[in-house]
Amino acid sequence: MIKISVKWGKELFKEVEWEDSELVLDLKVKLYTLTNVLPEKQKLIYKGTVLKDDVNQISMKIGNVKVVLTKGCCIHVNGLG
């Protein structure tokens, strides 16, 4: 499991949990509960690549994430150095 922080507009949601086996789509559903941006309208971007809904985070080798920026329908995932 990793924990991410989500910055959306002026709000910051700390320590959103993302289990190893959960898909990107599962994360989008969690983010929907926080941001009210429908999962199908979200675009998650990590290191310049759009994340596919059917991939889990462990296969992408994403560690704990410093900030996920949510602006409109795009969410940028930035890893910790």
VMD Tcl script that builds the backbone (N, CA, C; Angstrom):
set m [mol new atoms 243]
animate dup $m
set s [atomselect $m all]
$s set {name element resname resid chain x y z} {
  {N N MET 1 A 0.832 -1.176 0.000}
  {CA C MET 1 A 0.000 0.000 0.000}
  {C C MET 1 A 0.884 1.250 0.000}
  {N N ILE 2 A 0.435 2.248 -0.765}
  {CA C ILE 2 A 1.106 3.536 -0.725}
  {C C ILE 2 A 0.095 4.585 -0.287}
  {N N LYS 3 A 0.601 5.706 0.138}
  {CA C LYS 3 A -0.258 6.830 0.522}
  {C C LYS 3 A 0.082 8.012 -0.369}
  {N N ILE 4 A -0.974 8.687 -0.828}
  {CA C ILE 4 A -0.771 9.850 -1.673}
  {C C ILE 4 A -1.522 11.032 -1.090}
  {N N SER 5 A -1.078 12.214 -1.443}
  {CA C SER 5 A -1.790 13.437 -1.090}
  {C C SER 5 A -2.375 14.002 -2.373}
  {N N VAL 6 A -3.578 14.529 -2.274}
  {CA C VAL 6 A -4.271 15.054 -3.439}
  {C C VAL 6 A -4.527 16.533 -3.223}
  {N N LYS 7 A -4.006 17.354 -4.115}
  {CA C LYS 7 A -4.280 18.781 -4.078}
  {C C LYS 7 A -5.242 19.072 -5.212}
  {N N TRP 8 A -6.389 19.624 -4.866}
  {CA C TRP 8 A -7.420 19.920 -5.846}
  {C C TRP 8 A -7.952 21.306 -5.554}
  {N N GLY 9 A -7.689 22.227 -6.475}
  {CA C GLY 9 A -8.047 23.621 -6.204}
  {C C GLY 9 A -7.261 24.105 -5.005}
  {N N LYS 10 A -7.979 24.581 -3.998}
  {CA C LYS 10 A -7.316 25.060 -2.782}
  {C C LYS 10 A -7.335 24.022 -1.666}
  {N N GLU 11 A -7.888 22.845 -1.953}
  {CA C GLU 11 A -7.993 21.803 -0.936}
  {C C GLU 11 A -6.846 20.807 -1.036}
  {N N LEU 12 A -6.448 20.262 0.119}
  {CA C LEU 12 A -5.424 19.233 0.173}
  {C C LEU 12 A -5.974 18.054 0.962}
  {N N PHE 13 A -6.018 16.889 0.327}
  {CA C PHE 13 A -6.464 15.658 0.974}
  {C C PHE 13 A -5.222 14.827 1.238}
  {N N LYS 14 A -4.928 14.572 2.506}
  {CA C LYS 14 A -3.697 13.879 2.879}
  {C C LYS 14 A -3.928 12.388 3.054}
  {N N GLU 15 A -2.916 11.621 2.710}
  {CA C GLU 15 A -2.834 10.185 2.957}
  {C C GLU 15 A -4.011 9.381 2.390}
  {N N VAL 16 A -4.277 9.567 1.107}
  {CA C VAL 16 A -5.237 8.714 0.415}
  {C C VAL 16 A -4.541 7.378 0.180}
  {N N GLU 17 A -5.139 6.296 0.640}
  {CA C GLU 17 A -4.501 4.981 0.536}
  {C C GLU 17 A -4.811 4.332 -0.812}
  {N N TRP 18 A -3.778 3.718 -1.394}
  {CA C TRP 18 A -3.914 3.000 -2.660}
  {C C TRP 18 A -3.251 1.646 -2.478}
  {N N GLU 19 A -4.054 0.597 -2.369}
  {CA C GLU 19 A -3.542 -0.756 -2.144}
  {C C GLU 19 A -2.790 -1.257 -3.379}
  {N N ASP 20 A -1.806 -2.128 -3.148}
  {CA C ASP 20 A -0.975 -2.659 -4.229}
  {C C ASP 20 A -1.798 -3.308 -5.337}
  {N N SER 21 A -2.821 -4.027 -4.957}
  {CA C SER 21 A -3.607 -4.773 -5.943}
  {C C SER 21 A -4.692 -3.932 -6.613}
  {N N GLU 22 A -4.935 -2.721 -6.112}
  {CA C GLU 22 A -5.983 -1.882 -6.685}
  {C C GLU 22 A -5.560 -1.311 -8.031}
  {N N LEU 23 A -6.529 -1.209 -8.909}
  {CA C LEU 23 A -6.282 -0.661 -10.239}
  {C C LEU 23 A -6.335 0.864 -10.209}
  {N N VAL 24 A -5.854 1.457 -11.280}
  {CA C VAL 24 A -5.955 2.915 -11.437}
  {C C VAL 24 A -7.428 3.323 -11.338}
  {N N LEU 25 A -8.306 2.529 -11.921}
  {CA C LEU 25 A -9.739 2.829 -11.851}
  {C C LEU 25 A -10.221 2.896 -10.408}
  {N N ASP 26 A -9.712 2.033 -9.537}
  {CA C ASP 26 A -10.079 2.069 -8.121}
  {C C ASP 26 A -9.642 3.385 -7.475}
  {N N LEU 27 A -8.450 3.859 -7.839}
  {CA C LEU 27 A -7.977 5.142 -7.326}
  {C C LEU 27 A -8.873 6.267 -7.819}
  {N N LYS 28 A -9.290 6.196 -9.074}
  {CA C LYS 28 A -10.182 7.227 -9.616}
  {C C LYS 28 A -11.495 7.280 -8.842}
  {N N VAL 29 A -12.010 6.119 -8.450}
  {CA C VAL 29 A -13.245 6.080 -7.667}
  {C C VAL 29 A -13.021 6.758 -6.313}
  {N N LYS 30 A -11.882 6.490 -5.684}
  {CA C LYS 30 A -11.566 7.150 -4.412}
  {C C LYS 30 A -11.461 8.660 -4.598}
  {N N LEU 31 A -10.815 9.081 -5.674}
  {CA C LEU 31 A -10.658 10.515 -5.927}
  {C C LEU 31 A -12.003 11.166 -6.230}
  {N N TYR 32 A -12.919 10.419 -6.819}
  {CA C TYR 32 A -14.261 10.941 -7.083}
  {C C TYR 32 A -14.957 11.307 -5.783}
  {N N THR 33 A -14.787 10.471 -4.750}
  {CA C THR 33 A -15.437 10.758 -3.471}
  {C C THR 33 A -14.889 12.041 -2.844}
  {N N LEU 34 A -13.675 12.422 -3.208}
  {CA C LEU 34 A -13.060 13.639 -2.660}
  {C C LEU 34 A -13.309 14.868 -3.528}
  {N N THR 35 A -13.325 14.680 -4.848}
  {CA C THR 35 A -13.325 15.820 -5.773}
  {C C THR 35 A -14.624 16.005 -6.552}
  {N N ASN 36 A -15.465 14.982 -6.584}
  {CA C ASN 36 A -16.685 14.975 -7.397}
  {C C ASN 36 A -16.405 15.043 -8.896}
  {N N VAL 37 A -15.184 14.727 -9.317}
  {CA C VAL 37 A -14.864 14.569 -10.733}
  {C C VAL 37 A -15.094 13.103 -11.064}
  {N N LEU 38 A -16.035 12.826 -11.979}
  {CA C LEU 38 A -16.364 11.443 -12.329}
  {C C LEU 38 A -15.126 10.683 -12.798}
  {N N PRO 39 A -14.999 9.399 -12.419}
  {CA C PRO 39 A -13.827 8.613 -12.822}
  {C C PRO 39 A -13.583 8.630 -14.332}
  {N N GLU 40 A -14.646 8.563 -15.126}
  {CA C GLU 40 A -14.462 8.552 -16.580}
  {C C GLU 40 A -14.019 9.908 -17.132}
  {N N LYS 41 A -14.105 10.953 -16.313}
  {CA C LYS 41 A -13.651 12.284 -16.722}
  {C C LYS 41 A -12.246 12.594 -16.217}
  {N N GLN 42 A -11.699 11.706 -15.385}
  {CA C GLN 42 A -10.364 11.924 -14.835}
  {C C GLN 42 A -9.300 11.388 -15.788}
  {N N LYS 43 A -8.186 12.068 -15.816}
  {CA C LYS 43 A -7.012 11.589 -16.541}
  {C C LYS 43 A -5.858 11.649 -15.553}
  {N N LEU 44 A -5.315 10.493 -15.177}
  {CA C LEU 44 A -4.202 10.438 -14.240}
  {C C LEU 44 A -2.904 10.352 -15.026}
  {N N ILE 45 A -1.989 11.243 -14.715}
  {CA C ILE 45 A -0.718 11.327 -15.440}
  {C C ILE 45 A 0.422 11.129 -14.451}
  {N N TYR 46 A 1.325 10.205 -14.770}
  {CA C TYR 46 A 2.506 9.949 -13.939}
  {C C TYR 46 A 3.738 10.005 -14.820}
  {N N LYS 47 A 4.640 10.919 -14.507}
  {CA C LYS 47 A 5.886 11.095 -15.266}
  {C C LYS 47 A 5.606 11.234 -16.762}
  {N N GLY 48 A 4.587 12.029 -17.102}
  {CA C GLY 48 A 4.263 12.313 -18.494}
  {C C GLY 48 A 3.469 11.233 -19.209}
  {N N THR 49 A 3.099 10.165 -18.515}
  {CA C THR 49 A 2.350 9.069 -19.122}
  {C C THR 49 A 0.955 8.999 -18.515}
  {N N VAL 50 A -0.061 8.881 -19.371}
  {CA C VAL 50 A -1.437 8.715 -18.887}
  {C C VAL 50 A -1.591 7.284 -18.380}
  {N N LEU 51 A -2.045 7.146 -17.142}
  {CA C LEU 51 A -2.204 5.832 -16.535}
  {C C LEU 51 A -3.461 5.152 -17.058}
  {N N LYS 52 A -3.346 3.879 -17.400}
  {CA C LYS 52 A -4.475 3.101 -17.907}
  {C C LYS 52 A -5.283 2.555 -16.742}
  {N N ASP 53 A -6.601 2.529 -16.912}
  {CA C ASP 53 A -7.506 2.124 -15.837}
  {C C ASP 53 A -7.289 0.698 -15.348}
  {N N ASP 54 A -6.808 -0.189 -16.211}
  {CA C ASP 54 A -6.723 -1.611 -15.853}
  {C C ASP 54 A -5.351 -2.037 -15.332}
  {N N VAL 55 A -4.548 -1.080 -14.876}
  {CA C VAL 55 A -3.201 -1.377 -14.372}
  {C C VAL 55 A -3.187 -1.106 -12.869}
  {N N ASN 56 A -2.490 -1.973 -12.099}
  {CA C ASN 56 A -2.386 -1.703 -10.665}
  {C C ASN 56 A -1.097 -0.940 -10.366}
  {N N GLN 57 A -1.074 -0.288 -9.212}
  {CA C GLN 57 A 0.056 0.602 -8.912}
  {C C GLN 57 A 1.354 -0.154 -8.702}
  {N N ILE 58 A 1.317 -1.378 -8.208}
  {CA C ILE 58 A 2.561 -2.104 -7.946}
  {C C ILE 58 A 3.269 -2.453 -9.256}
  {N N SER 59 A 2.508 -2.704 -10.316}
  {CA C SER 59 A 3.136 -3.020 -11.600}
  {C C SER 59 A 3.780 -1.786 -12.232}
  {N N MET 60 A 3.373 -0.597 -11.786}
  {CA C MET 60 A 3.964 0.640 -12.298}
  {C C MET 60 A 5.160 1.082 -11.469}
  {N N LYS 61 A 5.390 0.399 -10.344}
  {CA C LYS 61 A 6.511 0.707 -9.455}
  {C C LYS 61 A 6.462 2.149 -8.951}
  {N N ILE 62 A 5.261 2.567 -8.555}
  {CA C ILE 62 A 5.085 3.895 -7.967}
  {C C ILE 62 A 5.267 3.747 -6.469}
  {N N GLY 63 A 6.152 4.551 -5.893}
  {CA C GLY 63 A 6.316 4.542 -4.446}
  {C C GLY 63 A 5.349 5.513 -3.816}
  {N N ASN 64 A 5.575 5.865 -2.544}
  {CA C ASN 64 A 4.718 6.862 -1.916}
  {C C ASN 64 A 4.768 8.131 -2.740}
  {N N VAL 65 A 3.649 8.770 -2.883}
  {CA C VAL 65 A 3.519 9.919 -3.765}
  {C C VAL 65 A 3.399 11.184 -2.935}
  {N N LYS 66 A 4.157 12.178 -3.357}
  {CA C LYS 66 A 4.175 13.433 -2.631}
  {C C LYS 66 A 2.873 14.201 -2.842}
  {N N VAL 67 A 2.487 14.451 -4.095}
  {CA C VAL 67 A 1.296 15.238 -4.377}
  {C C VAL 67 A 0.651 14.742 -5.662}
  {N N VAL 68 A -0.647 14.632 -5.644}
  {CA C VAL 68 A -1.415 14.408 -6.858}
  {C C VAL 68 A -2.170 15.705 -7.101}
  {N N LEU 69 A -1.880 16.363 -8.204}
  {CA C LEU 69 A -2.538 17.627 -8.500}
  {C C LEU 69 A -3.783 17.359 -9.326}
  {N N THR 70 A -4.905 17.836 -8.859}
  {CA C THR 70 A -6.160 17.654 -9.571}
  {C C THR 70 A -6.627 19.015 -10.048}
  {N N LYS 71 A -6.670 19.185 -11.337}
  {CA C LYS 71 A -7.139 20.451 -11.887}
  {C C LYS 71 A -8.070 20.104 -13.032}
  {N N GLY 72 A -9.322 20.473 -12.921}
  {CA C GLY 72 A -10.281 20.079 -13.943}
  {C C GLY 72 A -10.419 18.569 -13.912}
  {N N CYS 73 A -10.089 17.931 -15.017}
  {CA C CYS 73 A -10.224 16.477 -15.067}
  {C C CYS 73 A -8.858 15.786 -15.122}
  {N N CYS 74 A -7.775 16.543 -15.068}
  {CA C CYS 74 A -6.437 15.951 -15.143}
  {C C CYS 74 A -5.830 15.857 -13.752}
  {N N ILE 75 A -5.253 14.722 -13.454}
  {CA C ILE 75 A -4.595 14.501 -12.167}
  {C C ILE 75 A -3.169 14.099 -12.446}
  {N N HIS 76 A -2.234 14.862 -11.961}
  {CA C HIS 76 A -0.822 14.579 -12.183}
  {C C HIS 76 A -0.258 13.904 -10.949}
  {N N VAL 77 A 0.358 12.740 -11.129}
  {CA C VAL 77 A 0.917 11.959 -10.034}
  {C C VAL 77 A 2.421 12.187 -10.040}
  {N N ASN 78 A 2.939 12.764 -8.983}
  {CA C ASN 78 A 4.369 13.049 -8.879}
  {C C ASN 78 A 4.974 12.177 -7.792}
  {N N GLY 79 A 5.943 11.345 -8.145}
  {CA C GLY 79 A 6.575 10.469 -7.168}
  {C C GLY 79 A 7.554 11.214 -6.289}
  {N N LEU 80 A 7.834 10.647 -5.138}
  {CA C LEU 80 A 8.871 11.197 -4.274}
  {C C LEU 80 A 10.229 10.859 -4.875}
  {N N GLY 81 A 11.169 11.720 -4.759}
  {CA C GLY 81 A 12.480 11.507 -5.354}
  {C C GLY 81 A 13.179 10.336 -4.954}
}
mol reanalyze $m
mol bondsrecalc $m
mol representation Tube
mol addrep $m
